[in-house]
Amino acid sequence: MAVLPPDLDQATFARVLDEFRGAVGADWVWSSDEDLGPYRDSFSPVWNTDEERRASAAVAPADVGQVQAIVRIAARYKVPLYPISTGKNFGYGGPSPNVTGSVVLDLKRLNRILEVDDKRNFALVEPGVSYFDLYRYIQERGLKVMIDCPDPGWGSPIGNSLERGVGYTMPFFRDHYGASCGVEVVLPNGELMRTGMGALPGAKTWQEYRYGFGPDPAGLFAQGNFGVVTKMGFRLMPLPKHYRTGLITVPKRRDLVRLVEHVNFLSDSSMCGEPVYGSPLQALLGNPDFYALATKPGGPSDAEMDAAASAAGLPSWQVELQFYGSEETTKANWELAKELILSDIPGAQAFDGEHFPLPATEEQLDNTGQPYRTAIKRRAALGVPSLGMWRIVRDDGHVGFFPVIPRSGEAVFEAQRVLGDALREFPFRSYFNATTAPLNWHPFTFQMVFAPSVKKNDPAHNETVNRAMRKIVAVAAEHGWGDYRAAPIYQDDVAATYSFNNHALRRFLEQLKDAIDPDGIIAPGRGGIWPKRFRK
Amino acid sequence: MAVLPPDLDQATFARVLDEFRGAVGADWVWSSDEDLGPYRDSFSPVWNTDEERRASAAVAPADVGQVQAIVRIAARYKVPLYPISTGKNFGYGGPSPNVTGSVVLDLKRLNRILEVDDKRNFALVEPGVSYFDLYRYIQERGLKVMIDCPDPGWGSPIGNSLERGVGYTMPFFRDHYGASCGVEVVLPNGELMRTGMGALPGAKTWQEYRYGFGPDPAGLFAQGNFGVVTKMGFRLMPLPKHYRTGLITVPKRRDLVRLVEHVNFLSDSSMCGEPVYGSPLQALLGNPDFYALATKPGGPSDAEMDAAASAAGLPSWQVELQFYGSEETTKANWELAKELILSDIPGAQAFDGEHFPLPATEEQLDNTGQPYRTAIKRRAALGVPSLGMWRIVRDDGHVGFFPVIPRSGEAVFEAQRVLGDALREFPFRSYFNATTAPLNWHPFTFQMVFAPSVKKNDPAHNETVNRAMRKIVAVAAEHGWGDYRAAPIYQDDVAATYSFNNHALRRFLEQLKDAIDPDGIIAPGRGGIWPKRFRK
């Protein structure tokens, strides 16, 4: 089945592939159906349909020079390239491009860790480096820095950061794009550019001061298509002396409001890592009566929920807190958390978790010991990559919608109700009900999660998923909540919700895109930004 | 003396001014020499010469709609606008434009504080709001947040952030651009655009999640000329419970190396605010023998400096540390600092400073009590704007060069020597000698300071300053150190040092600028970025 780049005939495409082989070697260009299997999105909800976005070929350069060569060949023939780094990108389109027929530019061979400094606390890496690679490098050298990794840890710090991925440690570091510090990119014309201090030849502070001088275009390369990032710097957290956890529960539904305010205080004061919210009442969802209550149209009343919690002898909410510092610092911060919350919320209870010096032992990395189900990803919280989350995959994968909502209890209640009602027509077990807790991944905001599974051989199911995804994106937007990341097949839908002043942002970005890459050599459509050639 | 916009005759300019008056009212358009006095750079080293950059007029719109009207009129007549916010911008060109004849777009009347939230910890302001305004607003309402302000505090949070200004509290917050969260801009065609979540109509998290969806162009508006920023969000630190200071001294010159490493650890662990470095040996510079030693060509030896320190009974270096948190947290972090440093550096000494609950009393805001001269700006360190720094102005003002150098003791020694040698030919008292301490304003890097005074009526002196500025920019760049901010008359010199791959960054930015603003309506030349019309 021949997938060709847009506007290209078979013979010309064959010539392009020959030129690619000339640039990187015949072993590193793939175009057979079989070889391209790994470049399909194995979580695709449109698997094997016309809507599936498929690559025409994949090419894996070995270094920056070869990336430049590939981009220049692609530019000559107007072949769209779709750069990927390493890892899986499951739930967000995998390695599949926005435009069928694009050539995947697989950067896995650019896998050099160029520098890790544990005095000035940074790393400089290439896109093919994984979190596992970076972790191992640091361990082997006994460097006193900790990475902040997502879970699973097979991803690329560069790819994850560019997709605005998040981790699990202290606020500044778990915003992976926020903790980046300067990029090197190959532009659509094949030229090499560095941002921040990297633009100064022989710069000594490329990974220490991100802005350089003058306007900083680095943000255009995140979720974008203005160039191929080939190096990126990251700020690293020094390895803390000590780690500590504690759990706080509050009895009533509305107690979430004050609980969140206190945790916001701790978090924004740099006194704790990722707060992990949960509701012990989730344990009751197996009970049909409780399920009916928690998913009641328009939402249950506070009194109804409090009565159910009371009857079950369960608190309404919990938050797990994590502290990094010296033993005494972590103790002081946890004591403050208890003092603030227990003195303010009647019936709140605090449970000391574990605490131990770092680095942790293997045993300590196994997360146990909280009175209620713990959701802390202990390895990730300690900067140790793992494959833990991988176990949550159901059916043949999933797609994801993670709307950003305000960091308040009230916003959680509203999102539970609005998003729950929006999905009522669909045959999913409830994602949004009166026990749904927010995520506090991004440091200053909450998110909710809709991640329905897909089934490769059940197009009707997948079509339902698709309809639900499109509906929930739209309903969330009506309430001022937007998605932060999406698979290519949903990127236009999500981008369409960022429509202030007749899509002024998208029009501005497309004007820039046209100036830099009118033919769409780099990832046309990524992030909802289409160059002139492909714009409808 | 008629200053006209580029390529415009007197009659057409009069029509432009009439149209401006129609848009904002006659009281808010100024074009007489007298009225334009305040729009000249009173610190200019080229005062009253042909090189001075002077405005042809100034216009002060009252709201966003009027900003759009002014931009549209300017676009029609191709009149460059130079947007300023409020405050003085002393040492960086004041309100004076890059291009003589530009019309200053004075945003001082856009002075609304639109929102301050002390549960989710953010502010949304307009450009004419000053740090004083924001502080007062918070105090009057008893809100539990602390601002991070520069010193003096008359500046604008938006203007300061866009110039990549810094403050004095915790690392995340004192990078003012880094702590911003979403902007609203009027584009060169007069259209209104919002970035981040603000692009979603009715967004609920504009000040909580800065990236939104897709590529983020916000960085183009800092030190740039892609639009006029009319609103900006900022993350705010919750008002801490307690504040504490401590001072550590180390005896020998090379002890700075390990001292910096320990302080980097504390700072990057979010355990302290701005570290304030100094050398007690500065007190000896009045002694001609010591001055000769400290400024010795090629730098003195460690042994020579240690002997001088020892003879004077003074430590070679000191660092003042500041802690925010609960009383116990600040104590634990200070104890850790002492433990790490005193156990590692022989002869290091620690001195407890003050500590007190916040908000501070007026008496506590007066900074005293350290055994050596303290450099902590206590009010600024506690988010209280003041005019403290204003007192440092000498002669008729100064210009500034603040090269970014690595955050290490070795880099400090090298910069002392290289920059000291570079300035040897000039008749200034030494800025760079063996006692020069680094600034740690930007959270992850050091800076050095060259800020020679200017004298309005002494062109020969100013010409010397000019030559010294241009030489030191070039010498620093040869060593991989770049400036982070400059006055218009030096911006092209500084931008020229960011020349990686034949000025790839500048060429990329100018390609974008041409796409958005080819006629240079918004601040042509700012940040070294020139649109086609003005490019040489």
Boltz contact constraints between the chains, C-beta under 6 A:
constraints:
  - contact:
      token1: [A, 119]
      token2: [B, 261]
      max_distance: 6.0
  - contact:
      token1: [A, 120]
      token2: [B, 407]
      max_distance: 6.0
  - contact:
      token1: [A, 121]
      token2: [B, 268]
      max_distance: 6.0
  - contact:
      token1: [A, 164]
      token2: [B, 211]
      max_distance: 6.0
  - contact:
      token1: [A, 172]
      token2: [B, 172]
      max_distance: 6.0
  - contact:
      token1: [A, 191]
      token2: [B, 504]
      max_distance: 6.0
  - contact:
      token1: [A, 192]
      token2: [B, 501]
      max_distance: 6.0
  - contact:
      token1: [A, 193]
      token2: [B, 504]
      max_distance: 6.0
  - contact:
      token1: [A, 193]
      token2: [B, 505]
      max_distance: 6.0
  - contact:
      token1: [A, 193]
      token2: [B, 508]
      max_distance: 6.0
  - contact:
      token1: [A, 194]
      token2: [B, 500]
      max_distance: 6.0
  - contact:
      token1: [A, 197]
      token2: [B, 482]
      max_distance: 6.0
  - contact:
      token1: [A, 199]
      token2: [B, 498]
      max_distance: 6.0
  - contact:
      token1: [A, 199]
      token2: [B, 500]
      max_distance: 6.0
  - contact:
      token1: [A, 199]
      token2: [B, 505]
      max_distance: 6.0
  - contact:
      token1: [A, 200]
      token2: [B, 482]
      max_distance: 6.0
  - contact:
      token1: [A, 200]
      token2: [B, 497]
      max_distance: 6.0
  - contact:
      token1: [A, 200]
      token2: [B, 498]
      max_distance: 6.0
  - contact:
      token1: [A, 201]
      token2: [B, 500]
      max_distance: 6.0
  - contact:
      token1: [A, 202]
      token2: [B, 480]
      max_distance: 6.0
  - contact:
      token1: [A, 203]
      token2: [B, 480]
      max_distance: 6.0
  - contact:
      token1: [A, 204]
      token2: [B, 406]
      max_distance: 6.0
  - contact:
      token1: [A, 204]
      token2: [B, 480]
      max_distance: 6.0
  - contact:
      token1: [A, 205]
      token2: [B, 404]
      max_distance: 6.0
  - contact:
      token1: [A, 205]
      token2: [B, 406]
      max_distance: 6.0
  - contact:
      token1: [A, 205]
      token2: [B, 445]
      max_distance: 6.0
  - contact:
      token1: [A, 208]
      token2: [B, 444]
      max_distance: 6.0
  - contact:
      token1: [A, 208]
      token2: [B, 445]
      max_distance: 6.0
  - contact:
      token1: [A, 209]
      token2: [B, 404]
      max_distance: 6.0
  - contact:
      token1: [A, 209]
      token2: [B, 442]
      max_distance: 6.0
  - contact:
      token1: [A, 209]
      token2: [B, 445]
      max_distance: 6.0
  - contact:
      token1: [A, 211]
      token2: [B, 164]
      max_distance: 6.0
  - contact:
      token1: [A, 212]
      token2: [B, 498]
      max_distance: 6.0
  - contact:
      token1: [A, 213]
      token2: [B, 494]
      max_distance: 6.0
  - contact:
      token1: [A, 213]
      token2: [B, 498]
      max_distance: 6.0
  - contact:
      token1: [A, 214]
      token2: [B, 223]
      max_distance: 6.0
  - contact:
      token1: [A, 214]
      token2: [B, 495]
      max_distance: 6.0
  - contact:
      token1: [A, 214]
      token2: [B, 527]
      max_distance: 6.0
  - contact:
      token1: [A, 214]
      token2: [B, 528]
      max_distance: 6.0
  - contact:
      token1: [A, 215]
      token2: [B, 220]
      max_distance: 6.0
  - contact:
      token1: [A, 215]
      token2: [B, 223]
      max_distance: 6.0
  - contact:
      token1: [A, 215]
      token2: [B, 224]
      max_distance: 6.0
  - contact:
      token1: [A, 215]
      token2: [B, 509]
      max_distance: 6.0
  - contact:
      token1: [A, 215]
      token2: [B, 527]
      max_distance: 6.0
  - contact:
      token1: [A, 216]
      token2: [B, 219]
      max_distance: 6.0
  - contact:
      token1: [A, 218]
      token2: [B, 219]
      max_distance: 6.0
  - contact:
      token1: [A, 219]
      token2: [B, 216]
      max_distance: 6.0
  - contact:
      token1: [A, 219]
      token2: [B, 218]
      max_distance: 6.0
  - contact:
      token1: [A, 219]
      token2: [B, 219]
      max_distance: 6.0
  - contact:
      token1: [A, 220]
      token2: [B, 215]
      max_distance: 6.0
  - contact:
      token1: [A, 223]
      token2: [B, 214]
      max_distance: 6.0
  - contact:
      token1: [A, 223]
      token2: [B, 215]
      max_distance: 6.0
  - contact:
      token1: [A, 224]
      token2: [B, 215]
      max_distance: 6.0
  - contact:
      token1: [A, 238]
      token2: [B, 265]
      max_distance: 6.0
  - contact:
      token1: [A, 238]
      token2: [B, 268]
      max_distance: 6.0
  - contact:
      token1: [A, 238]
      token2: [B, 269]
      max_distance: 6.0
  - contact:
      token1: [A, 261]
      token2: [B, 119]
      max_distance: 6.0
  - contact:
      token1: [A, 265]
      token2: [B, 238]
      max_distance: 6.0
  - contact:
      token1: [A, 268]
      token2: [B, 121]
      max_distance: 6.0
  - contact:
      token1: [A, 268]
      token2: [B, 238]
      max_distance: 6.0
  - contact:
      token1: [A, 269]
      token2: [B, 238]
      max_distance: 6.0
  - contact:
      token1: [A, 270]
      token2: [B, 270]
      max_distance: 6.0
  - contact:
      token1: [A, 326]
      token2: [B, 332]
      max_distance: 6.0
  - contact:
      token1: [A, 326]
      token2: [B, 336]
      max_distance: 6.0
  - contact:
      token1: [A, 328]
      token2: [B, 332]
      max_distance: 6.0
  - contact:
      token1: [A, 329]
      token2: [B, 332]
      max_distance: 6.0
  - contact:
      token1: [A, 329]
      token2: [B, 333]
      max_distance: 6.0
  - contact:
      token1: [A, 332]
      token2: [B, 326]
      max_distance: 6.0
  - contact:
      token1: [A, 332]
      token2: [B, 328]
      max_distance: 6.0
  - contact:
      token1: [A, 332]
      token2: [B, 329]
      max_distance: 6.0
  - contact:
      token1: [A, 332]
      token2: [B, 332]
      max_distance: 6.0
  - contact:
      token1: [A, 333]
      token2: [B, 329]
      max_distance: 6.0
  - contact:
      token1: [A, 336]
      token2: [B, 326]
      max_distance: 6.0
  - contact:
      token1: [A, 404]
      token2: [B, 205]
      max_distance: 6.0
  - contact:
      token1: [A, 404]
      token2: [B, 209]
      max_distance: 6.0
  - contact:
      token1: [A, 406]
      token2: [B, 204]
      max_distance: 6.0
  - contact:
      token1: [A, 406]
      token2: [B, 205]
      max_distance: 6.0
  - contact:
      token1: [A, 407]
      token2: [B, 120]
      max_distance: 6.0
  - contact:
      token1: [A, 442]
      token2: [B, 209]
      max_distance: 6.0
  - contact:
      token1: [A, 444]
      token2: [B, 208]
      max_distance: 6.0
  - contact:
      token1: [A, 445]
      token2: [B, 205]
      max_distance: 6.0
  - contact:
      token1: [A, 445]
      token2: [B, 208]
      max_distance: 6.0
  - contact:
      token1: [A, 445]
      token2: [B, 209]
      max_distance: 6.0
  - contact:
      token1: [A, 480]
      token2: [B, 202]
      max_distance: 6.0
  - contact:
      token1: [A, 480]
      token2: [B, 203]
      max_distance: 6.0
  - contact:
      token1: [A, 480]
      token2: [B, 204]
      max_distance: 6.0
  - contact:
      token1: [A, 482]
      token2: [B, 197]
      max_distance: 6.0
  - contact:
      token1: [A, 482]
      token2: [B, 200]
      max_distance: 6.0
  - contact:
      token1: [A, 494]
      token2: [B, 213]
      max_distance: 6.0
  - contact:
      token1: [A, 495]
      token2: [B, 214]
      max_distance: 6.0
  - contact:
      token1: [A, 497]
      token2: [B, 200]
      max_distance: 6.0
  - contact:
      token1: [A, 498]
      token2: [B, 199]
      max_distance: 6.0
  - contact:
      token1: [A, 498]
      token2: [B, 200]
      max_distance: 6.0
  - contact:
      token1: [A, 498]
      token2: [B, 212]
      max_distance: 6.0
  - contact:
      token1: [A, 498]
      token2: [B, 213]
      max_distance: 6.0
  - contact:
      token1: [A, 500]
      token2: [B, 194]
      max_distance: 6.0
  - contact:
      token1: [A, 500]
      token2: [B, 199]
      max_distance: 6.0
  - contact:
      token1: [A, 500]
      token2: [B, 201]
      max_distance: 6.0
  - contact:
      token1: [A, 501]
      token2: [B, 192]
      max_distance: 6.0
  - contact:
      token1: [A, 504]
      token2: [B, 191]
      max_distance: 6.0
  - contact:
      token1: [A, 504]
      token2: [B, 193]
      max_distance: 6.0
  - contact:
      token1: [A, 505]
      token2: [B, 193]
      max_distance: 6.0
  - contact:
      token1: [A, 505]
      token2: [B, 199]
      max_distance: 6.0
  - contact:
      token1: [A, 508]
      token2: [B, 193]
      max_distance: 6.0
  - contact:
      token1: [A, 509]
      token2: [B, 215]
      max_distance: 6.0
  - contact:
      token1: [A, 511]
      token2: [B, 515]
      max_distance: 6.0
  - contact:
      token1: [A, 512]
      token2: [B, 512]
      max_distance: 6.0
  - contact:
      token1: [A, 512]
      token2: [B, 515]
      max_distance: 6.0
  - contact:
      token1: [A, 515]
      token2: [B, 511]
      max_distance: 6.0
  - contact:
      token1: [A, 515]
      token2: [B, 512]
      max_distance: 6.0
  - contact:
      token1: [A, 515]
      token2: [B, 515]
      max_distance: 6.0
  - contact:
      token1: [A, 527]
      token2: [B, 214]
      max_distance: 6.0
  - contact:
      token1: [A, 527]
      token2: [B, 215]
      max_distance: 6.0
  - contact:
      token1: [A, 528]
      token2: [B, 214]
      max_distance: 6.0
